[in-house]
């Protein structure tokens, strides 16, 4: 719908007609943009529906309009002279920790060098312990003025691990 995506937050709360624990709300600041998830079993019984059913509500009026762009020609592409690097990390965290918390902590570890962070794996099973899960992330580093040395990459990696551990109480998966 053209709205900003950078500040979106997913929270585990939704109106009573959704199943608790199987629904959520997408917010921008304190403003809900949509509710989503499985419908509550009581609602399904009232509708005489068997089995689970998912639904969502989208509040288009709550999505901020895109900022008007000047009618000038686009500036020339500012291509980066150095190639990006990608490093993968896996963290073991409590079951209740949202992947979003891991992403935010990792991205905030070094705002000048970290260009992007994404989740590529979620594992829940016996190998990580009861009530725990493993969240694996890919961190893209985009150097701007020189090729980072191994020591600089290790220092940024240590900052990422420290930030995620501090924010989530988890640990780097060994």
Contact map, one row per residue, 1 for C-alpha under 8 A:
111000000000000000000000000000000000000000000000000000000001001000000000000000000000000000000000000000000000000000000000000000000000000000000000000000000000000000000000000000
111100000000000000000000000000000000000000000000000000000000000011000000000000000000000000000000000000000000000000000000000000000000000000000000000000000000000000000000000000
111110000000000000000000000000000000000000000000000000000000001111000000000000000000000000000000000000000000000000000000000000000000000000000000000000000000000000000000000000
011111110000000000000000000000000000000000000000000000000000000101000000000000000000000000000000000000000000000000000000000000000000000000000000000000000000000000000000000000
001111110000000000000000000000000000000000000000000000000000000000000000000000000000000000000000000000000000000000000000000000000000000000000000000000000000000000000000000000
000111110000000000000000000000000000000000000000000000000000000000000000000000000000000000000000000000000000000000000000000000000000000000000000000000000000000000000000000000
000111111000000000000000000110000000000000000000000000000000000000000000000000000000000000000000000000000000000000000000000000000000000000000000000000000000000000000000000000
000111111100000000000000011110000000000000000000000000000000000000000000000000000000000000000000000000000000000000000000000000000000000000000000000000000000000000000000000000
000000111110000000000000011110000000000000000000000000000000000000000000000000000000000000000000000100000000000000000000000000000000000000000000000000000000000000000000000000
000000011111000000000001111000000000000000000000000000000000000000000000000000000000000000000000000100000000000000000000000000000000000000000000000000000000000000000000000000
000000001111100000000001111000000000000000000000000000000000000000000000000000000000000000000000000000000000000000000000000000000000000000000000000000000000000000000000000000
000000000111110000001011100000000000000000000000000000000000000000000000000000000000000000000000000000000000000000000000000000000000000000000000000000000000000000000000000000
000000000011111000010011100000000000000000000000000000000000000000000000000000000000000000000000000000000000000000000000000000000000000000000000000000000000000000000000000000
000000000001111101010011100000000011000000000000000000000000000000000000000000000000000000000000000000000000000000000000000000000000000000000000000000000000000000000000000000
000000000000111111000000000000000010000000000000000000000000000000000000000000000000000000000000000000000000000000000000000000000000000000000000000000000000000000000000000000
000000000000011111110000000000000000000100000000000000000000000000000000000000000000000000000000000000000000000000000000000000000000000000000000000000000000000000000000000000
000000000000001111100000000000000000001100100000000000000000000000000000000000000000000000000000000000000000000000000000000000000000000000000000000000000000000000000000000000
000000000000011111110110000000000001111100000000000000000000000000000000000000000000000000000000000000000000000000000000000000000000000000000000000000000000000000000000000000
000000000000000111111110000000000000111110000000000000000000000000000000000000000000000000000000000000000000000000000000000000000000000000000000000000000000000000000000000000
000000000000110101111110000000000000000100000000000000000000000000000000000000000000000000000000000000000000000000000000000000000000000000000000000000000000000000000000000000
000000000001000000111111000000000000000000000000000000000000000000000000000000000000000000000000000000000000000000000000000000000000000000000000000000000000000000000000000000
000000000000000001111111000000000000110000000000000000000000000000000000000000000000000000000000000000000000000000000000000000000000000000000000000000000000000000000000000000
000000000001110001111111100000000011110000000000000000000000000000000000000000000000000000000000000000000000000000000000000000000000000000000000000000000000000000000000000000
000000000111110000001111110000000011100000000000000000000000000000000000000000000000000000000000000000000000000000000000000000000000000000000000000000000000000000000000000000
000000000111110000000011111000011111000000000000000000000000000000000000000000000000000000000000000000000000000000000000000000000000000000000000000000000000000000000000000000
000000011110000000000001111100011110000000000000000000000000000000000000000000000000000000000000000000000000000000000000000000000000000000000000000000000000000000000000000000
000000011110000000000000111111111100000000000000000000000000000000000000000000000000000000000000000000000000000000000000000000000000000000000000000000000000000000000000000000
000000111000000000000000011111111000000000000000000000000000000000000000000000000000000000000000000000000000000000000000000000000000000000000000000000000000000000000000000000
000000111000000000000000001111100000000000000000000000000000000000000000000000000000000000000000000000000000000000000000000000000000000000000000000000000000000000000000000000
000000000000000000000000001111110000000000000000000000000000000000000000000000000000000000000000000000000000000000000000000000000000000000000000000000000000000000000000000000
000000000000000000000000001111111000000000000000000000000000010000000000000000000000000000000000000000000000000000000000000000000000000000000000000000000000000000000000000000
000000000000000000000000111101111110000000000000000000000010010000000000000000000000000000000000000000000000000000000000000000000000000000000000000000000000000000000000000000
000000000000000000000000111100111110000000000000000000000111011000000000000000000000000000000000000000000000000000000000000000000000000000000000000000000000000000000000000000
000000000000000000000000111000011111000000000000000000011110000000000000000000000000000000000000000000000000000000000000000000000000000000000000000000000000000000000000000000
000000000000011000000011110000011111100000000000000000011100000000000000000000000000000000000000000000000000000000000000000000000000000000000000000000000000000000000000000000
000000000000010001000011100000000111110000000000000001111000000000000000000000000000000000000000000000000000000000000000000000000000000000000000000000000000000000000000000000
000000000000000001100111000000000011111000000000000001110000000000000000000000000000000000000000000000000000000000000000000000000000000000000000000000000000000000000000000000
000000000000000001100110000000000001111100000000000111100000000000000000000000000000000000000000000000000000000000000000000000000000000000000000000000000000000000000000000000
000000000000000011100000000000000000111110110000000111100000000000000000000000000000000000000000000000000000000000000000000000000000000000000000000000000000000000000000000000
000000000000000111110000000000000000011111110000000000000000000000000000000000000000000000000000000000000000000000000000000000000000000000000000000000000000000000000000000000
000000000000000000100000000000000000001111111000000100000000000000000000000000000000000000000000000000000000000000000000000000000000000000000000000000000000000000000000000000
000000000000000000000000000000000000000111111100000000000000000000000000000000000000000000000000000000000000000000000000000000000000000000000000000000000000000000000000000000
000000000000000010000000000000000000001111111110000000000000000000000000000000000000000000000000000000000000000000000000000000000000000000000000000000000000000000000000000000
000000000000000000000000000000000000001111111111110110000000000000000000000000000000000000000000000000000000000000000000000000000000000000000000000000000000000000000000000000
000000000000000000000000000000000000000011111111110000000000000000000000000000000000000000000000000000000000000000000000000000000000000000000000000000000000000000000000000000
000000000000000000000000000000000000000001111111100000000000000000000000000000000000000000000000000000000000000000000000000000000000000000000000000000000000000000000000000000
000000000000000000000000000000000000000000111111100000000000000000000000000000000000000000000000000000000000000000000000000000000000000000000000000000000000000000000000000000
000000000000000000000000000000000000000000011111110000000000000000000000000000000000000000000000000000000000000000000000000000000000000000000000000000000000000000000000000000
000000000000000000000000000000000000000000011111111000000000000000000000000000000000000000000000000000000000000000000000000000000000000000000000000000000000000000000000000000
000000000000000000000000000000000000000000011001111100000000000000000000000000000000000000000000000000000000000000000000000000000000000000000000000000000000000000000000000000
000000000000000000000000000000000000000000000000111110000000000000000000000000000000000000000000000000000000000000000000000000000000000000000000000000000000000000000000000000
000000000000000000000000000000000000011010010000011111000000000000000000000000000000000000000000000000000000000000000000000000000000000000000000000000000000000000000000000000
000000000000000000000000000000000000011000010000001111100000000000000000000000000000000000000000000000000000000000000000000000000000000000000000000000000000000000000000000000
000000000000000000000000000000000001111000000000000111110000000000000000000000000000000000000000000000000000000000000000000000000000000000000000000000000000000000000000000000
000000000000000000000000000000000001111000000000000011111000000000000000000000000000000000000000000000000000000000000000000000000000000000000000000000000000000000000000000000
000000000000000000000000000000000111100000000000000001111100000000000000000000000000000000000000000000000000000000000000000000000000000000000000000000000000000000000000000000
000000000000000000000000000000000111000000000000000000111110000000000000000000000000000000000000000000000000000000000000000000000000000000000000000000000000000000000000000000
000000000000000000000000000000001110000000000000000000011111000000000000000000000000000000000000000000000000000000000000000000000000000000000000000000000000000000000000000000
000000000000000000000000000000011100000000000000000000001111111000000000000000000000000000000000000000000000000000000000000000000000000000000000000000000000000000000000000000
100000000000000000000000000000001000000000000000000000000111111000000000000000000000000000000000000000000000000000000000000000000000000000000000000000000000000000000000000000
000000000000000000000000000000000000000000000000000000000011111100000000000000000000000000000000000000000000000000000000000000000000000000000000000000000000000000000000000000
000000000000000000000000000000111000000000000000000000000011111100000000000000000000000000000000000000000000000000000000000000000000000000000000000000000000000000000000000000
101000000000000000000000000000001000000000000000000000000011111110000000000000000000000000000000000000000000000000000000000000000000000000000000000000000000000000000000000000
001100000000000000000000000000000000000000000000000000000000111111000000000000000000000000000000000000000000000000000000000000000000000000000000000000000000000000000000000000
011000000000000000000000000000000000000000000000000000000000001111100000000000000000000000000000000000000000000000000000000000000000000000000000000000000000000000000000000000
011100000000000000000000000000000000000000000000000000000000000111110000000000000000000000000000000000000000000000000000000000000000000000000000000000000000000000000000000000
000000000000000000000000000000000000000000000000000000000000000011111000000000000000000000000000000000000000000000000000000000000000000000000000000000000000000000000000000000
000000000000000000000000000000000000000000000000000000000000000001111100000000000000000000000000000000000000000000000000000000000000000000000000000000000000000000000000000000
000000000000000000000000000000000000000000000000000000000000000000111110000000000000000000000000000000000000000000000000000000000000000000000000000000000000000000000000000000
000000000000000000000000000000000000000000000000000000000000000000011111000000000000000000000000000000000000000000000000000000000000000000000000000000000000000000000000000000
000000000000000000000000000000000000000000000000000000000000000000001111100000000000000000000000000000000000000000000000000000000000000000000000000000000000000000000000000000
000000000000000000000000000000000000000000000000000000000000000000000111110000000000000000000000000000000000000000000000000000000000000000000000000000000000000000000000000000
000000000000000000000000000000000000000000000000000000000000000000000011111000000000000000000000000000000000000000000000000000000000000000000000000000000000000000000000000000
000000000000000000000000000000000000000000000000000000000000000000000001111100000000000000000000000000000000000000000000000000000000000000000000000000000000000000000000000000
000000000000000000000000000000000000000000000000000000000000000000000000111110000000000000000000000000000000000000000000000000000000000000000000000000000000000000000000000000
000000000000000000000000000000000000000000000000000000000000000000000000011111000000000000000000000000000000000000000000000000000000000000000000000000000000000000000000000000
000000000000000000000000000000000000000000000000000000000000000000000000001111100000000000000000000000000000000000000000000000000000000000000000000000000000000000000000000000
000000000000000000000000000000000000000000000000000000000000000000000000000111110000000000000000000000000000000000000000000000000000000000000000000000000000000000000000000000
000000000000000000000000000000000000000000000000000000000000000000000000000011111000000000000000000000000000000000000000000000000000000000000000000000000000000000000000000000
000000000000000000000000000000000000000000000000000000000000000000000000000001111110000000000000000000000000000000000000000000000000000000000001000000000000000000000000000000
000000000000000000000000000000000000000000000000000000000000000000000000000000111110000000000000000000000000000000000000000000000000000000000001000000000000000000000000000000
000000000000000000000000000000000000000000000000000000000000000000000000000000011111000000000000000000000000000000000000000000000000000000000111111000000000000000000000000000
000000000000000000000000000000000000000000000000000000000000000000000000000000011111100000000000000000000000000000000000000000000000000000000110000000000000000000000000000000
000000000000000000000000000000000000000000000000000000000000000000000000000000000111110000000000000000000000000000000000000000000000000000011110000000000000000000000000000000
000000000000000000000000000000000000000000000000000000000000000000000000000000000011111000000000000000000000000000000000000000000000000000011100000000000000000000000000000000
000000000000000000000000000000000000000000000000000000000000000000000000000000000001111100000000000000000000000000000000000000000000000001111000000000000000000000000000000000
000000000000000000000000000000000000000000000000000000000000000000000000000000000000111110000000000000000000000000000000000000000000000001111000000000000000000000000000000000
000000000000000000000000000000000000000000000000000000000000000000000000000000000000011111000000000000000000000000000000000000000000000111100000000000000000000000000000000000
000000000000000000000000000000000000000000000000000000000000000000000000000000000000001111100000000000000000000000000000000000000000000111100000000000000000000000000000000110
000000000000000000000000000000000000000000000000000000000000000000000000000000000000000111110000000000000000000000000000000000000000011110000000000000000000000000000000000110
000000000000000000000000000000000000000000000000000000000000000000000000000000000000000011111000000000000000000000000000000000000000011100000000000000000000000000000000011110
000000000000000000000000000000000000000000000000000000000000000000000000000000000000000001111100000000000000000000000000000000010001111000000000000000000000000000000000011110
000000000000000000000000000000000000000000000000000000000000000000000000000000000000000000111110100000000000000000000000000000000001111000000000000000000000000000000001111000
000000000000000000000000000000000000000000000000000000000000000000000000000000000000000000011111100000000000000000000000000000000011100000000000000000000000000000000000110000
000000000000000000000000000000000000000000000000000000000000000000000000000000000000000000001111100000000000000000000000000000000011100000000000000000000000000000000000000000
000000000000000000000000000000000000000000000000000000000000000000000000000000000000000000000111110000000000000000000000000000000000000000000000000000000000000000000000000000
000000000000000000000000000000000000000000000000000000000000000000000000000000000000000000001111111010000000000000000000000000000000000000000000000000000000000000000001000000
000000000000000000000000000000000000000000000000000000000000000000000000000000000000000000000001111111000000000000000000000000000000000000000000000000000000000000000000000000
000000000000000000000000000000000000000000000000000000000000000000000000000000000000000000000000111111100000000000000010000000000000001000000000000000000000000000000000000000
000000001100000000000000000000000000000000000000000000000000000000000000000000000000000000000000011111110000000000000000000000000000000000000000000000000000000000000000000000
000000000000000000000000000000000000000000000000000000000000000000000000000000000000000000000000111111111000000000000000000000000000000000000000000000000000000000000011000000
000000000000000000000000000000000000000000000000000000000000000000000000000000000000000000000000011111111100000000000000000000000000000000000000000000000000000000010011000000
000000000000000000000000000000000000000000000000000000000000000000000000000000000000000000000000001111111110000000001110000000000000000010000000000000000000000000000000000000
000000000000000000000000000000000000000000000000000000000000000000000000000000000000000000000000000111111111000000000000000000000000000000000000000000000000000000000000000000
000000000000000000000000000000000000000000000000000000000000000000000000000000000000000000000000000011111111100000000000000000000000000000000000000000000000000100110010000000
000000000000000000000000000000000000000000000000000000000000000000000000000000000000000000000000000001111111100000001000000000000000000000100000000000000000000110110000000000
000000000000000000000000000000000000000000000000000000000000000000000000000000000000000000000000000000111111111001111000000000000000000000100000000000000000000100000000000000
000000000000000000000000000000000000000000000000000000000000000000000000000000000000000000000000000000011111111000000000000000000000000000000000000000000000000000100000000000
000000000000000000000000000000000000000000000000000000000000000000000000000000000000000000000000000000001111111001000000000000000000000000000000000000000001001100100000000000
000000000000000000000000000000000000000000000000000000000000000000000000000000000000000000000000000000000011111111000000000000000000000000000000000000000001001100000000000000
000000000000000000000000000000000000000000000000000000000000000000000000000000000000000000000000000000000011111111100000000000000000000000000000000000000000000000000000000000
000000000000000000000000000000000000000000000000000000000000000000000000000000000000000000000000000000000000011111100000000000000000000000000000000000000000000000000000000000
000000000000000000000000000000000000000000000000000000000000000000000000000000000000000000000000000000000000011111100000000000000000000000001111000000000000000000000000000000
000000000000000000000000000000000000000000000000000000000000000000000000000000000000000000000000000000000010111111111000000000000000000000111100000000000000000000000000000000
000000000000000000000000000000000000000000000000000000000000000000000000000000000000000000000000000000000010001111111000000000000000000000111100000000000000000000000000000000
000000000000000000000000000000000000000000000000000000000000000000000000000000000000000000000000000000000010000001111100000000000000000000111000000000000000000000000000000000
000000000000000000000000000000000000000000000000000000000000000000000000000000000000000000000000000000100110000001111110000000000000000011110000000000000000000000000000000000
000000000000000000000000000000000000000000000000000000000000000000000000000000000000000000000000000000100000000000011111000000000000000011100000000000000000000000000000000000
000000000000000000000000000000000000000000000000000000000000000000000000000000000000000000000000001000100000000000001111110000000000001111000000000000000000000000000000000000
000000000000000000000000000000000000000000000000000000000000000000000000000000000000000000000000000000000000000000000111110000000000001111000000000000000000000000000000000000
000000000000000000000000000000000000000000000000000000000000000000000000000000000000000000000000000000000000000000000011111000000000011110000000000000000000000000000000000000
000000000000000000000000000000000000000000000000000000000000000000000000000000000000000000000000000000000000000000000011111100000000111100000000000000000000000000000000000000
000000000000000000000000000000000000000000000000000000000000000000000000000000000000000000000000000000000000000000000000111110000000111000000000000000000000000000000000000000
000000000000000000000000000000000000000000000000000000000000000000000000000000000000000000000000000000000000000000000000011111010001110000000000000000000000000000000000000000
000000000000000000000000000000000000000000000000000000000000000000000000000000000000000000000000000000000000000000000000001111111100100000000000000000000000000000000000000000
000000000000000000000000000000000000000000000000000000000000000000000000000000000000000000000000000000000000000000000000000111111100000000000000000000000000000000000000000000
000000000000000000000000000000000000000000000000000000000000000000000000000000000000000000000000000000000000000000000000000011111000000000000000000000000000000000000000000000
000000000000000000000000000000000000000000000000000000000000000000000000000000000000000000010000000000000000000000000000000111111101110000000000000000000000000000000000000000
000000000000000000000000000000000000000000000000000000000000000000000000000000000000000000000000000000000000000000000000000011111111100000000000000000000000000000000000000000
000000000000000000000000000000000000000000000000000000000000000000000000000000000000000000000000000000000000000000000000000011011111000000000000000000000000000000000000000000
000000000000000000000000000000000000000000000000000000000000000000000000000000000000000000000110000000000000000000000000000000001111100000000000000000000000000000000000000000
000000000000000000000000000000000000000000000000000000000000000000000000000000000000000000011110000000000000000000000000000100011111110000000000000000000000000000000000000000
000000000000000000000000000000000000000000000000000000000000000000000000000000000000000000011110000000000000000000000000011110011011111000000000000000000000000000000000000000
000000000000000000000000000000000000000000000000000000000000000000000000000000000000000001111000000000000000000000000000111100010001111100000000000000000000000000000000000010
000000000000000000000000000000000000000000000000000000000000000000000000000000000000000001111000001000000000000000000011111000000000111110000000000000000000000000000000000000
000000000000000000000000000000000000000000000000000000000000000000000000000000000000000111100000000000000000000000000011110000000000011111000000000000000000000000000000000000
000000000000000000000000000000000000000000000000000000000000000000000000000000000000000111000000000000100000000000001111100000000000001111100000000000000000000000000000000000
000000000000000000000000000000000000000000000000000000000000000000000000000000000000011110000000000000000000000000001111000000000000000111110000000000000000000000000000000000
000000000000000000000000000000000000000000000000000000000000000000000000000000000000011110000000000000000110000001111100000000000000000011111000000000000000000000000000000000
000000000000000000000000000000000000000000000000000000000000000000000000000000000001111000000000000000000000000001111000000000000000000001111100000000000000000000000000000000
000000000000000000000000000000000000000000000000000000000000000000000000000000000001111000000000000000000000000011110000000000000000000000111110000000000000000000000000000000
000000000000000000000000000000000000000000000000000000000000000000000000000000000111100000000000000000000000000011100000000000000000000000011111000000000000000000000000000000
000000000000000000000000000000000000000000000000000000000000000000000000000000000111000000000000000000000000000010000000000000000000000000001111111100000000000000000000000000
000000000000000000000000000000000000000000000000000000000000000000000000000000011100000000000000000000000000000010000000000000000000000000000111110000000000000000000000000000
000000000000000000000000000000000000000000000000000000000000000000000000000000000100000000000000000000000000000000000000000000000000000000000011111000000000000000000000000000
000000000000000000000000000000000000000000000000000000000000000000000000000000000100000000000000000000000000000000000000000000000000000000000011111100000000000000000000000000
000000000000000000000000000000000000000000000000000000000000000000000000000000000100000000000000000000000000000000000000000000000000000000000010111110000000000000000000000000
000000000000000000000000000000000000000000000000000000000000000000000000000000000000000000000000000000000000000000000000000000000000000000000010011111111000000000000000000000
000000000000000000000000000000000000000000000000000000000000000000000000000000000000000000000000000000000000000000000000000000000000000000000000001111111000000000000000000000
000000000000000000000000000000000000000000000000000000000000000000000000000000000000000000000000000000000000000000000000000000000000000000000000000111111100000000000000000000
000000000000000000000000000000000000000000000000000000000000000000000000000000000000000000000000000000000000000000000000000000000000000000000000000111111110000000000000000000
000000000000000000000000000000000000000000000000000000000000000000000000000000000000000000000000000000000000000000000000000000000000000000000000000111111111000000000000000000
000000000000000000000000000000000000000000000000000000000000000000000000000000000000000000000000000000000000000000000000000000000000000000000000000111111111100000000000000000
000000000000000000000000000000000000000000000000000000000000000000000000000000000000000000000000000000000000000000000000000000000000000000000000000001111111110000000000000000
000000000000000000000000000000000000000000000000000000000000000000000000000000000000000000000000000000000000000000000000000000000000000000000000000000111111111000000000000000
000000000000000000000000000000000000000000000000000000000000000000000000000000000000000000000000000000000000110000000000000000000000000000000000000000011111111100000000000000
000000000000000000000000000000000000000000000000000000000000000000000000000000000000000000000000000000000000000000000000000000000000000000000000000000001111111110000000000000
000000000000000000000000000000000000000000000000000000000000000000000000000000000000000000000000000000000000000000000000000000000000000000000000000000000111111111000000000000
000000000000000000000000000000000000000000000000000000000000000000000000000000000000000000000000000000000000110000000000000000000000000000000000000000000011111111100000000000
000000000000000000000000000000000000000000000000000000000000000000000000000000000000000000000000000000001110110000000000000000000000000000000000000000000001111111110000000000
000000000000000000000000000000000000000000000000000000000000000000000000000000000000000000000000000000000100000000000000000000000000000000000000000000000000111111111000000100
000000000000000000000000000000000000000000000000000000000000000000000000000000000000000000000000000000000000000000000000000000000000000000000000000000000000011111111100000000
000000000000000000000000000000000000000000000000000000000000000000000000000000000000000000000000000000001101100000000000000000000000000000000000000000000000001111111110000000
000000000000000000000000000000000000000000000000000000000000000000000000000000000000000000000000000001001100000000000000000000000000000000000000000000000000000111111111110000
000000000000000000000000000000000000000000000000000000000000000000000000000000000000000000000000000000000000000000000000000000000000000000000000000000000000000011111111111100
000000000000000000000000000000000000000000000000000000000000000000000000000000000000000000000000000000000000000000000000000000000000000000000000000000000000000001111111110000
000000000000000000000000000000000000000000000000000000000000000000000000000000000000000000000000000011001000000000000000000000000000000000000000000000000000000000111111100000
000000000000000000000000000000000000000000000000000000000000000000000000000000000000000000001000100011000000000000000000000000000000000000000000000000000000000000011111110000
000000000000000000000000000000000000000000000000000000000000000000000000000000000000000000001100000000000000000000000000000000000000000000000000000000000000000000011111111000
000000000000000000000000000000000000000000000000000000000000000000000000000000000000000000111100000000000000000000000000000000000000000000000000000000000000000000011101111100
000000000000000000000000000000000000000000000000000000000000000000000000000000000000000000111000000000000000000000000000000000000000000000000000000000000000000000001000111110
000000000000000000000000000000000000000000000000000000000000000000000000000000000000000011110000000000000000000000000000000000000000000000000000000000000000000010001000011111
000000000000000000000000000000000000000000000000000000000000000000000000000000000000000011110000000000000000000000000000000000000000010000000000000000000000000000000000001111
000000000000000000000000000000000000000000000000000000000000000000000000000000000000000000000000000000000000000000000000000000000000000000000000000000000000000000000000000111
